[in-house]
Amino acid sequence: MKPAAKILIASLLLTLVLHDSGLFAQTGSTYQNPLQVTFGDPYVLHTKDKYYMYGTGGRAKNGFAAYSSTDLVHWKDEGQVFYAGNRNGWSDSTAAWDGAYWAPEVYEYNGKYYMFYSAQWKHNPGKELENFRIGVAVADSPTGPFIDLTDKPVFDPGYPVIDANVLFDASGKIYLYYSRCCYKHPVESEVAAWAKQKGWFDTIEESWVYGVELKPDFSGVIGEPVLQLRPPVKMNDKQADWESRSVTSKEVNRRWTEGSVIFKKGDTYYMMYSANYFGGKNYAVGYATSKSPLGPFTKAANNPVLQKNTEKGGVVTGTGHNSVTYSPDGKEMFCVYHARTLATGDERVVFIDRMKILNNGTLVVEGPTTTQQAAPQGK
């Protein structure tokens, strides 16, 4: 074999190894969605000049896995970083959805790393199918191992909750946001009445986003949860069309408001959220704004800001449950989310697209994209 042929074969083998290990992505000054990360609900932590991504599912069993990167494009598989069976584990991995280990988010705080997540609580005297609560685990490193702070959830609101998101406010207060699940939460609305009249569904269950102040040591909450966002009641509401598609398409008798992520820009709090069935094509992202961390929040006129593009000739559906991060130089804002493509089928894969806050305060996500994009600045 000629030396040139040997070099070519070696190069191809190296490319395959890097791809399979999660270290390969587009080289040079561009990248292309989806990334080589396969899970849902991606959350990105930026600490010590490195990014760490956590999510639902993927290679993790009864827990959560993580990936690391220096440029938001090339991701290294760090393995499983949280195991439900740790010494303080409070969840039930034998419950429905294999314990429902969902939506982990990790925050650096006082020199340690805290993972907020949702799972099925093993304390279940009513034998509820959906017995989700929110827990918090701690580690000395972003790659774990994360150990539950206590042997119980952060708090018990009396109904199932998922999708924790935390705000460390400039005031010094810490706020927890979560989604009350649709489970056993039928809500009267014009959409519900319409669906019942058509003979499709007797009731429509809804999930709502709440916020509550957290104790500084994460041992509980302060005060009562405050409703932040819910699906619209009136069908002529400007948000009703896109937030009700799971019902109006006869897909399922539920309307979701979930996957919230809050951040502050200037004097305005932005809360992004996802609506519609997370397993369907209509999953999409909107946002709302407020001058206070606990609202009231006003939904934006340009919602949804991220949705499927198949009706425009694209291949992406099910865009949702995002987090927000910045380029290595801190100048560009990015929306990190999961979606599906015609090629990936039902499997959720991670996308990253630029997002901006315009001079008038409008939030814009420049996606979903599947063509070559300029790599994040700073590396």
C-alpha positions as CSV (number, residue, x, y, z in Angstrom):
1,M,0.0,0.0,0.0
2,K,1.3,3.4,-0.9
3,P,2.2,5.8,1.9
4,A,-0.5,8.3,0.8
5,A,-3.2,5.6,0.9
6,K,-2.0,4.6,4.4
7,I,-2.3,8.3,5.6
8,L,-5.8,8.6,4.1
9,I,-7.0,5.4,5.8
10,A,-5.5,6.5,9.2
11,S,-7.2,9.8,8.9
12,L,-10.5,8.2,8.2
13,L,-10.1,5.9,11.1
14,L,-9.2,8.8,13.4
15,T,-12.3,10.7,12.2
16,L,-14.5,7.7,13.0
17,V,-13.0,7.3,16.5
18,L,-13.5,10.9,17.3
19,H,-17.0,10.9,16.0
20,D,-18.0,7.9,18.1
21,S,-16.4,9.3,21.2
22,G,-18.3,12.5,21.0
23,L,-15.1,14.5,20.4
24,F,-15.8,15.1,16.7
25,A,-17.8,18.0,15.3
26,Q,-17.4,20.4,12.4
27,T,-13.9,21.7,12.2
28,G,-12.6,25.2,11.4
29,S,-14.7,28.3,11.9
30,T,-18.1,26.7,11.4
31,Y,-20.4,24.2,13.0
32,Q,-23.6,22.5,11.9
33,N,-26.7,21.3,13.8
34,P,-27.5,18.9,15.3
35,L,-24.5,18.5,17.6
36,Q,-23.1,15.1,18.4
37,V,-25.0,15.0,21.7
38,T,-28.1,12.9,22.0
39,F,-30.5,13.7,24.9
40,G,-33.3,16.1,25.8
41,D,-33.7,19.2,27.9
42,P,-30.1,20.4,27.5
43,Y,-28.7,22.8,30.1
44,V,-25.3,24.4,29.7
45,L,-23.1,25.6,32.6
46,H,-20.1,27.8,31.8
47,T,-17.4,27.7,34.5
48,K,-13.6,28.1,34.5
49,D,-13.3,28.6,30.8
50,K,-15.2,25.4,30.1
51,Y,-18.8,24.5,29.2
52,Y,-20.7,21.5,30.7
53,M,-23.9,20.2,29.3
54,Y,-26.4,18.1,31.2
55,G,-29.7,16.6,29.9
56,T,-32.4,14.0,30.1
57,G,-31.8,10.5,28.9
58,G,-28.9,9.7,26.6
59,R,-26.4,7.3,27.9
60,A,-27.4,7.7,31.6
61,K,-29.4,5.1,33.5
62,N,-31.2,6.2,36.7
63,G,-29.4,9.5,36.6
64,F,-27.7,12.0,34.4
65,A,-24.7,12.2,32.1
66,A,-22.6,15.2,31.1
67,Y,-20.5,16.5,28.2
68,S,-17.8,19.1,28.3
69,S,-16.5,21.6,25.7
70,T,-14.3,24.7,25.4
71,D,-16.0,26.1,22.3
72,L,-19.7,25.0,22.4
73,V,-19.0,22.9,19.2
74,H,-16.7,20.0,20.1
75,W,-18.2,18.0,23.0
76,K,-16.5,15.3,25.1
77,D,-18.5,12.6,26.8
78,E,-17.9,12.9,30.6
79,G,-20.0,9.8,31.5
80,Q,-22.7,9.6,34.1
81,V,-22.3,12.2,36.8
82,F,-25.3,11.6,39.0
83,Y,-26.7,8.2,40.2
84,A,-30.1,7.9,41.8
85,G,-28.8,5.3,44.2
86,N,-26.4,7.7,46.0
87,R,-26.5,7.5,49.8
88,N,-29.2,10.2,50.1
89,G,-31.3,9.1,47.1
90,W,-34.9,10.0,47.6
91,S,-36.3,8.9,44.2
92,D,-37.9,5.7,43.0
93,S,-36.2,4.3,39.9
94,T,-38.8,1.5,39.6
95,A,-41.6,4.0,39.1
96,A,-43.1,5.0,35.8
97,W,-40.7,6.3,33.1
98,D,-37.9,4.5,34.9
99,G,-38.1,7.0,37.7
100,A,-38.4,10.0,35.4
101,Y,-35.0,11.5,35.9
102,W,-35.6,14.7,33.9
103,A,-34.2,18.1,33.2
104,P,-31.0,18.5,35.3
105,E,-29.6,22.0,35.7
106,V,-26.2,22.7,37.4
107,Y,-25.2,25.9,39.1
108,E,-21.9,27.0,40.6
109,Y,-22.5,28.5,44.0
110,N,-20.1,29.2,46.9
111,G,-17.4,27.0,45.4
112,K,-19.6,24.0,44.8
113,Y,-21.9,22.7,42.1
114,Y,-25.6,22.1,42.7
115,M,-27.7,20.0,40.4
116,F,-31.5,20.6,40.4
117,Y,-33.6,17.9,38.8
118,S,-36.9,16.2,38.9
119,A,-37.7,12.5,39.5
120,Q,-40.4,10.2,40.9
121,W,-40.6,10.5,44.7
122,K,-40.5,7.2,46.5
123,H,-42.9,8.6,49.2
124,N,-46.1,7.9,47.3
125,P,-49.0,6.8,49.7
126,G,-51.6,7.7,47.1
127,K,-49.9,5.5,44.5
128,E,-49.9,8.4,42.0
129,L,-48.7,7.7,38.4
130,E,-47.0,11.0,38.3
131,N,-45.3,11.7,41.6
132,F,-42.6,14.0,40.4
133,R,-40.7,16.3,42.8
134,I,-37.6,18.4,42.5
135,G,-34.4,17.5,44.3
136,V,-30.9,19.1,44.6
137,A,-27.6,17.3,44.6
138,V,-24.1,18.7,45.3
139,A,-20.6,18.0,44.0
140,D,-17.1,19.5,44.2
141,S,-16.7,19.2,40.4
142,P,-19.0,19.9,37.5
143,T,-18.5,16.2,36.5
144,G,-19.6,15.0,39.9
145,P,-20.2,12.7,41.5
146,F,-23.3,14.5,42.6
147,I,-24.9,13.5,45.9
148,D,-28.3,14.5,47.0
149,L,-28.2,17.1,49.7
150,T,-30.9,15.4,51.7
151,D,-33.0,12.2,51.5
152,K,-36.1,14.2,50.3
153,P,-37.1,16.7,47.6
154,V,-36.6,20.4,48.1
155,F,-40.3,20.8,49.0
156,D,-43.7,19.3,48.5
157,P,-46.3,21.6,46.9
158,G,-48.9,18.8,46.9
159,Y,-48.9,18.2,43.2
160,P,-46.3,16.8,40.7
161,V,-43.6,19.2,39.6
162,I,-40.8,19.1,37.0
163,D,-38.3,21.3,35.1
164,A,-36.5,23.2,37.9
165,N,-34.8,26.5,36.9
166,V,-33.0,28.7,39.4
167,L,-32.3,32.5,39.4
168,F,-29.5,34.0,41.5
169,D,-30.9,37.5,41.6
170,A,-28.8,40.7,42.0
171,S,-30.8,41.4,45.1
172,G,-29.1,38.4,46.8
173,K,-32.3,36.3,46.8
174,I,-32.6,33.0,45.0
175,Y,-35.7,31.9,43.2
176,L,-36.8,28.5,42.0
177,Y,-39.1,28.1,39.0
178,Y,-40.9,24.9,38.1
179,S,-43.7,23.5,36.0
180,R,-46.8,22.1,37.8
181,C,-47.6,19.0,35.7
182,C,-50.8,18.5,33.8
183,Y,-51.6,15.4,35.8
184,K,-55.0,15.7,37.4
185,H,-55.1,19.4,36.6
186,P,-58.2,19.9,34.4
187,V,-58.7,23.6,33.5
188,E,-61.7,25.3,32.1
189,S,-61.0,27.4,29.0
190,E,-62.5,28.1,25.6
191,V,-60.2,25.6,24.0
192,A,-61.3,23.0,26.5
193,A,-65.0,23.8,25.8
194,W,-64.3,23.7,22.0
195,A,-62.5,20.3,22.2
196,K,-65.4,18.9,24.2
197,Q,-68.0,20.2,21.8
198,K,-66.2,18.5,18.9
199,G,-66.3,15.3,20.9
200,W,-62.5,15.0,21.0
201,F,-61.7,15.3,24.7
202,D,-63.9,15.6,27.8
203,T,-61.3,17.7,29.7
204,I,-58.1,19.5,29.0
205,E,-55.3,19.2,31.6
206,E,-52.7,22.0,31.8
207,S,-49.2,22.6,33.3
208,W,-48.4,26.0,34.7
209,V,-45.1,27.6,35.6
210,Y,-44.6,28.8,39.2
211,G,-41.9,30.7,41.0
212,V,-40.9,30.7,44.7
213,E,-38.0,32.0,46.8
214,L,-35.5,29.4,47.8
215,K,-33.8,29.2,51.2
216,P,-30.1,30.1,50.8
217,D,-29.0,26.6,51.7
218,F,-31.6,25.0,49.3
219,S,-33.3,23.2,52.2
220,G,-36.7,24.5,51.3
221,V,-38.7,27.5,50.1
222,I,-39.7,30.8,51.5
223,G,-43.4,31.8,51.2
224,E,-45.9,30.4,48.8
225,P,-45.3,29.6,45.1
226,V,-46.6,32.3,42.7
227,L,-48.1,31.6,39.3
228,Q,-46.0,33.0,36.5
229,L,-47.3,31.5,33.2
230,R,-50.2,29.4,32.0
231,P,-51.9,28.6,28.7
232,P,-54.4,31.2,27.5
233,V,-58.0,31.0,28.5
234,K,-59.5,32.7,25.5
235,M,-59.2,31.4,22.0
236,N,-58.8,34.9,20.6
237,D,-55.7,35.4,22.8
238,K,-52.7,36.0,20.5
239,Q,-50.9,33.1,22.2
240,A,-53.8,30.6,21.9
241,D,-53.0,29.4,18.4
242,W,-49.4,28.2,18.9
243,E,-49.8,27.1,22.6
244,S,-52.9,25.0,21.8
245,R,-51.7,23.0,18.8
246,S,-51.5,19.7,20.7
247,V,-55.2,20.0,21.4
248,T,-56.3,21.6,18.1
249,S,-54.5,18.9,16.1
250,K,-56.3,16.3,18.2
251,E,-52.9,15.0,19.4
252,V,-53.6,14.9,23.2
253,N,-55.9,16.4,25.8
254,R,-53.2,18.5,27.5
255,R,-51.7,22.0,27.1
256,W,-48.2,22.5,28.5
257,T,-46.3,25.5,29.9
258,E,-42.9,24.0,30.9
259,G,-39.1,24.1,30.5
260,S,-38.9,27.7,31.8
261,V,-35.5,29.5,31.9
262,I,-35.2,33.0,33.3
263,F,-32.4,35.6,32.8
264,K,-32.1,39.3,33.3
265,K,-31.1,41.8,30.6
266,G,-30.9,45.4,31.7
267,D,-33.8,46.0,34.0
268,T,-36.0,43.3,32.4
269,Y,-36.5,39.6,33.4
270,Y,-37.0,37.3,30.4
271,M,-38.6,33.9,30.9
272,M,-38.5,31.5,28.0
273,Y,-40.8,28.5,28.1
274,S,-42.0,25.6,26.0
275,A,-45.5,24.7,25.0
276,N,-47.3,21.7,23.4
277,Y,-46.5,18.0,23.7
278,F,-42.8,17.4,24.3
279,G,-43.0,14.2,22.3
280,G,-44.7,15.8,19.3
281,K,-43.8,18.0,16.3
282,N,-45.4,21.1,17.7
283,Y,-43.2,21.6,20.7
284,A,-42.1,25.2,20.5
285,V,-40.6,28.1,22.5
286,G,-42.0,31.5,23.5
287,Y,-41.0,34.0,26.1
288,A,-42.5,36.6,28.5
289,T,-41.0,39.6,30.3
290,S,-41.4,41.3,33.7
291,K,-39.7,43.9,35.8
292,S,-39.8,41.6,38.8
293,P,-38.5,38.0,39.3
294,L,-41.9,36.8,40.4
295,G,-43.9,38.7,37.8
296,P,-46.3,39.5,36.6
297,F,-45.0,38.3,33.2
298,T,-46.3,39.5,29.9
299,K,-46.0,37.1,26.9
300,A,-44.3,38.5,23.9
301,A,-46.1,39.5,20.7
302,N,-43.5,37.7,18.5
303,N,-44.1,34.3,20.0
304,P,-43.2,31.6,19.2
305,V,-39.6,32.4,18.8
306,L,-38.5,28.8,18.0
307,Q,-40.6,26.2,16.3
308,K,-40.5,23.5,13.6
309,N,-39.5,24.5,10.1
310,T,-40.9,21.5,8.1
311,E,-43.7,23.7,6.8
312,K,-41.0,25.9,5.2
313,G,-39.1,23.1,3.6
314,G,-36.9,22.3,6.6
315,V,-36.3,19.0,8.5
316,V,-36.6,20.0,12.1
317,T,-39.5,19.5,14.5
318,G,-40.1,19.3,18.3
319,T,-37.9,22.3,19.2
320,G,-38.0,23.0,22.9
321,H,-36.8,23.0,26.5
322,N,-33.9,25.4,26.0
323,S,-31.2,26.9,28.1
324,V,-29.2,30.1,27.4
325,T,-25.4,30.5,27.3
326,Y,-22.8,32.8,25.9
327,S,-19.9,32.5,23.5
328,P,-16.4,32.1,25.0
329,D,-15.8,35.8,24.5
330,G,-19.1,36.7,26.2
331,K,-20.3,38.7,23.2
332,E,-22.8,36.3,21.6
333,M,-25.9,34.8,23.2
334,F,-26.9,31.2,22.3
335,C,-30.1,29.2,22.7
336,V,-29.4,25.6,23.4
337,Y,-32.3,23.2,22.9
338,H,-33.4,19.8,21.8
339,A,-35.2,18.9,18.6
340,R,-35.8,16.1,16.1
341,T,-35.0,15.8,12.5
342,L,-36.2,13.6,9.7
343,A,-33.0,11.7,10.1
344,T,-33.1,11.3,13.9
345,G,-36.8,10.3,14.0
346,D,-38.1,10.2,17.6
347,E,-34.6,10.6,19.1
348,R,-33.9,14.0,20.6
349,V,-30.7,15.7,19.6
350,V,-29.1,19.0,20.7
351,F,-29.1,22.2,18.7
352,I,-27.4,25.5,19.4
353,D,-28.4,28.7,17.6
354,R,-27.8,32.4,18.1
355,M,-30.3,34.5,19.9
356,K,-30.4,38.3,20.4
357,I,-32.2,40.9,22.4
358,L,-32.9,43.8,20.0
359,N,-32.7,47.4,21.0
360,N,-36.5,47.5,21.6
361,G,-36.3,44.5,24.0
362,T,-37.6,41.9,21.5
363,L,-36.0,38.5,21.9
364,V,-35.1,36.7,18.6
365,V,-33.8,33.1,18.1
366,E,-32.0,32.6,14.8
367,G,-33.1,29.0,14.3
368,P,-33.6,26.2,13.9
369,T,-30.6,25.9,11.5
370,T,-29.2,22.8,9.9
371,T,-26.7,24.6,7.6
372,Q,-23.2,25.6,8.3
373,Q,-23.0,28.4,10.9
374,A,-20.2,30.6,12.1
375,A,-18.7,29.1,15.2
376,P,-19.1,30.9,18.5
377,Q,-16.6,33.7,18.9
378,G,-13.7,33.6,21.2
379,K,-11.9,30.3,20.5
